[in-house]
Amino acid sequence: MGDVAAIRAQGLGKSYGSGAMALEGVDLEVAQGERIGFLGPNGAGKTTFIRCALGILRPTEGSVAILGHDLATDRMAALAQVGYVPGDLGMIRAVSGRRMLDALARLHPRPPVLQQRLLDALELDGAALAKRIRDYSTGMRQKLGLVAALQHDPPVIILDEPSSGLDPVMQARLLEMLDERAREGRTVFFSSHVLGEVDELCDRVAMVRGGRLLLVRDVDELRRARVRTVEVLFDRDVDPSVYAVDGMGEVRVEGHVHHFTVSGDPGALLSRIGALSPRDITIEAARLEDVFRALYLEDAD
């Protein structure tokens, strides 16, 4: 099934009857084994897309399929391939974590082969599972939801704001687990407001705004396009024109310290500066936040 898309949306649209489209003409294909971040501001259409991809909502137009199974005609076969955590995770609060987890395990056609590994990684021990869910913190409920979604080792993992409520240690462990599953050939599709997670984990990003798909790009491509802030310390006077490259901004010189920006691949710059034997060089890590802020402003114009 390697040539079948993990998720394929074609002309996907959804209207809630008010005339405005929550989704409009979305074409998106996610390959098996791909890690893709689904980004956009609140109300952009991210959750609507995910709910259509799970058959929770019926599209007004177009279609969506999971591993070749159309959600309109073959929903149960599609969902058998999916592990899903919603952004508004709800559980029966009167039962214990263990009872909830085991009940959800029995409902899925795939065996819960990863359950214990996930429980250990997310630090949900027997005492925690014995508690009723109403006594759980938000973070504990989120961890239980993640175990329930991933315990069957599903081929397609769909997560809506998966790190919500998790502390930084658990967020890092979640990313490690998702990276491990992707390296095993599983597909990871998740929406997030935490762009650092996307930067660390994803191969590609898709960005929506106002229900429309603005772009689908490789994360490496976006990294290369970013503007970086550079500070170089020399032990002597250096003329900036000696190391000038395409994409450099205006250089501000303070004594032997040079400050400037550079866009694109910094390889040529580093090569030229390296030949000048600087005492120190600092390149501020480029952030996806800056790229997406620029793209949204560009789109608004």
C-alpha positions in Angstrom: 0.0 0.0 0.0 3.0 2.3 -0.2 1.7 4.1 -3.2 -1.6 4.9 -1.6 -1.8 8.2 0.2 -2.3 8.1 4.0 -4.7 11.0 3.7 -6.1 12.5 0.5 -8.5 15.4 0.4 -9.8 16.5 -3.0 -11.8 19.7 -3.3 -12.9 19.4 0.3 -15.4 22.0 1.5 -17.7 22.4 4.5 -20.4 24.9 5.1 -22.4 25.1 8.3 -25.4 26.7 6.5 -24.7 30.3 7.2 -23.3 30.9 3.8 -19.7 31.2 4.9 -17.4 28.2 4.2 -15.5 26.7 7.1 -13.4 24.8 4.4 -13.2 25.6 0.7 -11.6 23.7 -2.1 -8.9 22.0 0.1 -6.6 19.7 -1.9 -4.1 17.9 0.3 -2.2 14.7 0.0 -0.2 13.2 2.9 2.2 10.3 2.1 2.5 7.2 4.2 5.3 7.7 6.8 5.1 11.5 6.5 5.1 13.9 9.5 3.1 16.9 8.7 2.1 19.9 10.8 -1.3 21.5 10.1 -1.2 25.1 11.1 -3.4 28.2 11.2 -5.0 30.6 13.6 -8.1 29.8 15.6 -11.1 29.4 13.3 -8.9 28.8 10.3 -10.5 25.4 9.6 -8.0 23.0 11.1 -10.4 21.1 13.4 -13.1 21.1 10.7 -10.7 19.4 8.3 -9.7 16.8 10.8 -13.4 16.1 11.7 -14.2 15.6 8.0 -11.1 13.4 7.6 -12.6 11.2 10.4 -16.2 11.2 9.2 -17.4 13.1 12.2 -18.5 15.8 9.9 -19.9 15.2 6.4 -18.3 17.5 3.8 -20.5 19.8 1.8 -18.3 19.2 -1.3 -15.3 17.1 -2.3 -14.0 13.9 -0.6 -11.4 12.7 1.8 -9.9 9.2 2.1 -7.7 7.4 4.6 -5.3 4.8 3.0 -7.7 4.6 0.1 -10.8 4.2 2.1 -13.3 7.0 1.3 -14.9 8.4 4.5 -18.3 8.8 2.8 -18.6 5.1 1.7 -16.1 3.1 3.8 -15.7 4.9 7.1 -15.2 1.9 9.4 -12.4 0.6 7.3 -10.8 4.0 7.3 -11.1 4.5 11.0 -9.5 1.1 11.7 -6.3 2.6 10.4 -6.4 5.7 12.6 -5.4 6.8 16.1 -7.0 10.1 17.0 -6.8 12.6 19.9 -9.3 15.5 19.6 -8.6 19.0 20.8 -11.6 18.9 23.1 -10.9 15.5 24.7 -13.9 14.1 26.5 -14.0 11.0 28.7 -16.5 9.3 31.1 -15.4 10.9 34.3 -16.9 8.4 36.7 -14.8 5.4 35.6 -11.1 4.7 36.3 -8.4 5.4 33.8 -7.7 1.7 33.5 -11.3 0.8 32.8 -11.5 3.6 30.1 -8.3 2.5 28.5 -9.3 -1.1 28.4 -12.7 -0.3 27.0 -11.3 1.7 24.2 -8.7 -1.0 23.5 -11.5 -3.5 23.0 -13.4 -1.2 20.6 -10.5 -1.0 18.2 -9.8 -3.9 15.7 -6.1 -3.7 16.2 -4.5 -5.1 19.5 -3.1 -2.6 22.0 0.5 -3.7 21.4 2.1 -0.4 22.5 0.0 0.2 25.7 2.6 -0.6 28.3 5.4 1.3 26.5 3.2 4.4 26.3 2.1 4.2 29.9 5.8 3.9 31.0 6.9 6.8 28.8 4.1 9.1 29.9 4.4 8.0 33.6 0.9 6.7 34.0 1.4 3.9 36.6 -1.0 1.5 38.3 -1.9 4.0 41.0 -2.8 6.7 38.4 -4.9 4.3 36.4 -6.8 3.2 39.4 -8.1 6.7 40.0 -11.4 7.9 38.6 -11.0 10.2 35.6 -12.8 13.0 37.4 -9.8 13.1 39.8 -7.3 13.5 36.9 -5.6 16.8 36.1 -5.8 18.1 32.6 -2.4 16.8 31.8 -3.3 13.3 33.1 -6.4 13.2 31.0 -4.4 14.2 27.9 -1.8 11.5 28.6 -4.6 8.9 28.9 -6.0 10.1 25.6 -2.7 9.8 23.9 -2.2 6.2 25.2 -5.7 5.3 24.0 -5.0 6.8 20.5 -1.5 5.3 20.0 -1.7 2.0 21.9 -2.9 0.1 18.7 0.2 1.3 16.7 -2.2 2.8 14.1 -0.8 3.4 10.6 -2.2 7.0 10.6 -2.0 9.2 13.7 -4.2 12.3 13.7 -3.7 14.6 16.7 -5.4 18.0 17.3 -3.3 20.1 19.7 -1.7 16.9 21.2 0.6 18.6 23.7 -2.2 20.7 25.3 -1.9 20.4 29.1 1.4 18.5 29.1 4.4 19.8 31.0 7.7 20.4 29.0 9.1 17.0 29.9 6.0 15.2 28.7 5.9 17.3 25.5 9.4 16.2 24.7 8.5 12.6 25.3 5.5 12.9 23.1 7.6 14.3 20.2 10.1 11.4 20.7 7.3 8.9 20.5 5.8 10.4 17.4 9.2 10.6 15.8 9.8 6.9 16.6 6.4 5.9 15.1 7.2 7.9 11.9 10.5 6.2 11.6 8.6 2.9 11.7 6.5 4.0 8.7 3.5 5.5 10.5 2.0 8.8 9.3 1.8 11.6 11.8 -0.7 14.5 11.1 -1.2 17.0 13.8 -2.4 20.6 14.3 -0.6 22.7 16.8 -0.1 26.3 17.9 3.3 25.4 19.3 5.5 26.0 16.2 8.6 24.7 18.0 7.0 21.2 18.0 6.4 21.5 14.2 9.9 22.7 13.6 11.4 19.8 15.5 9.2 16.9 14.3 7.7 17.6 10.9 8.8 17.0 7.3 6.2 19.4 5.8 3.7 21.9 7.0 0.3 22.8 5.6 -1.2 26.2 6.5 -4.8 27.2 6.4 -6.5 30.5 6.8 -10.2 31.3 6.4 -10.9 27.7 5.4 -8.5 27.8 2.4 -5.2 26.1 2.1 -2.5 28.8 1.8 0.6 26.6 1.3 2.2 23.2 1.7 5.9 23.4 2.1 8.9 21.3 3.2 10.1 22.5 6.6 13.7 22.5 5.3 12.6 24.8 2.5 11.1 27.2 5.0 14.3 27.1 7.1 16.4 28.0 4.2 14.1 31.0 3.4 14.3 32.4 6.9 16.1 35.6 8.0 18.8 34.9 10.6 20.4 37.4 12.9 24.2 37.2 13.0 26.8 38.6 15.3 30.5 38.2 14.6 33.4 39.1 16.9 36.8 39.7 15.2 40.1 40.4 16.9 40.9 43.2 14.4 39.2 45.7 12.0 37.5 43.9 9.2 35.8 45.5 6.1 32.3 43.9 5.8 32.6 43.9 2.1 35.2 41.1 2.4 32.6 38.6 3.5 29.5 40.0 1.8 27.2 37.5 0.3 23.7 37.6 -1.4 20.9 37.9 1.2 22.9 39.9 3.7 21.4 42.9 5.3 23.2 46.2 6.2 26.1 45.6 8.6 26.3 47.5 11.9 29.8 47.6 13.2 30.5 48.3 16.9 34.2 48.1 17.5 35.2 44.6 16.4 31.6 43.3 16.6 29.6 43.1 13.4 25.8 42.8 13.5 23.6 41.9 10.5 20.9 39.7 9.1 21.2 37.0 6.4 18.4 35.2 4.5 18.7 31.8 2.8 21.4 29.3 3.1 24.2 30.6 5.4 26.8 28.2 4.0 28.6 30.8 1.8 28.6 33.4 4.6 30.1 30.9 7.1 32.8 29.9 4.6 33.9 33.5 4.0 33.8 34.5 7.6 35.6 31.3 8.6 38.5 32.3 6.4 38.9 35.5 8.4 39.4 33.5 11.7 36.7 35.3 13.9 36.9 35.0 17.6 33.2 34.2 17.9 30.1 34.0 15.8 26.5 33.7 16.9 23.6 32.9 14.5 20.2 33.2 16.2 18.1 30.1 15.6 15.6 30.9 12.9 12.0 30.4 14.1 9.0 29.2 12.2 7.0 31.9 14.0 8.7 34.6 12.0 8.1 32.8 8.7 4.4 32.3 9.3 3.9 35.8 10.7 5.3 37.1 7.4 3.3 34.7 5.3 0.0 35.7 7.1 0.8 39.4 6.6 1.7 38.8 3.0 -1.6 36.9 2.5 -3.6 39.7 4.2 -2.2 42.2 1.7 
